[in-house]
Amino acid sequence: MTCDELREAGTLYALGILTGDELGEVEAHLRRGCPACTHEVERMRRVTDLLRFAAPAAHSPADAKARL
């Protein structure tokens, strides 16, 4: 996998949704120690970690458990 290809797959990797060959290729590229891609994936992970705070918290109705 090239650096350009990793940039395309990097966000999916940071989100943890890559599978199969593509996941293996990204991990192999990062294991080779590419500093630019390692930095980019770390940056993407920081951004994706913040996504959970982007939406307001959802609250279940008080009787939801009883209805289930």
Secondary structure, 3 states (H helix, E strand, C coil): CCHHHHHHHHHHHHHCCCCHHHHHHHHHHHHCCCHHHHHHHHHHHHHHHHHHHCCCCCCCCCCHHHHC
